[in-house]
Amino acid sequence: MKWIIELYRSPMAKKAVMALTGVILFGFVLSHMTGNLKVFQGPEKINAYAEGLRELGKPILGHGELLWILRFGLLAAVGLHMLSAWQLTQLNRKARPVSYAKRKPQTATYASRTMRYGGVIILFFVIYHLLHLTVGNVHVDFKHGDVYHNLVTAFQNPLIAGFYILAVTALGFHLYHGLWSMFQSLGWSGPRLNAFRRQFAIAFAVIVTLGFVSVPLAILSGLIS
Ligand code: HEM
């Protein structure tokens, strides 16, 4: 245990933890977004998909057990992602005790600030989102096990649909900056590589954002009812 803590002291290790947990969280949002698209196939498909998630690992594990293990893994990834982000920010501040007061801020400063505020917005969104669509106590007409109904009744309200659209757009920016700087940490930089990694980061962020946004938009426009 002690050697892990010792190893984690280096900024490189913190960056590695940040990147690894970022990849795990990225994998989660990508699969969550794809799963949500089942709403376009109708109530049976998306409700069966949600039930299928609870049956993962059966018969070796009991109902919902693997899902709980995955949830704890996800929570640990979120915790470590935030911890390493916060510690790297502190290290950067210590390394640069004189502020940028009279200097022209660099693009990196804007990017890291966007990351910090974006991260906090996403965190608050996820807490609300869990109470809204998983627990259901801030949903006006929540029915356990009926994901289709819960989505349709939620997003028929333009305020809620708009809020989700804004939140997943913030997530899109976070993914874009996150992917871009992860490649930087991996040492993938240079004029040609920079252009490629920018396009790659934009493409992934746009795909994830549009995939998420399509659900509230389809419900709000009446395409799904
Ligand atoms: C328009 C966007 C989104 C929609 C329509 C949506 C929909 C849903 C629904 C219906 C559930 C409940 C599923 C069930 O009960 O089986 C859920 C759970 C969840 N969502 Fe989302 N989601 C969206 C965006 C996000 C984003 C951006 C994140 C994270 C950054 C996220 C994280 C989660 C988490 C952690 C759960 C709980 C999973 C579990 O414990 O089973 N969602 N979402």
Residues whose N, C-alpha, C, O or C-beta is under 5 A from the ligand:
A	BS01	HEM	N36 A50 R71 L133 T134 V147 Y164 L171 F212 V213 V215
